[in-house]
Amino acid sequence: MVARTQAIEVVPYNPEWAHEFTRIKEYLLPYVDDLILAVEHVGSTSVPGLDAKPIIDLDLVMASYDVLPEIIERLAKIGYVHEGNQGIEGREAFKRIQEDEFMKYHLFVCPQDGKGFVEHLALRDYLCSHEADRQAYAELKNRLAGQHRNDRDAYGAGKTAFIQAILEKARAGADTSWYRRKQ
């Protein structure tokens, strides 16, 4: 795999990220609201107090893949290209191909019971309610950003074991409200 060279920047939590998520959500809803169940703010910027790369992650949640072709078509009309699941089950990535007024963001479309979406919620909800693990994750991310400033693949790989451990804690019952909703 070729390393991506854009520098990695992890910054302290910014409460404006929640506002920016809302702005992007409100922009997208008129185009897809009748096809989706919800729009969720996920990723590190959705966790109050967590250091993060300043990039908003949004999941548009659909009932099933049956509506994905229509979502792809509608998003294409407003400047998004479908990039497939990028190797992550239950998560379809979209790239914005024109400038807009928002801070950098990643847009995903996920089925409500898809692994990608369920894990996004599990990680977010667990870190929101477990300060020690949230702090440990921030420290890890800052250390990795320093070590792999120009290698996004190594940065991401360095977080994998920690994320998997958090997901295991969530599955083991430390915080399973997200999981029970999906049963």
Helices and strands as residue ranges (DSSP letters): H 16-32, G 33-35, E 38-42, G 44-46, E 56-62, G 65-67, H 68-77, E 80-82, E 92-96, E 105-111, H 115-129, H 131-147, H 152-169, I 170-174, H 177-182
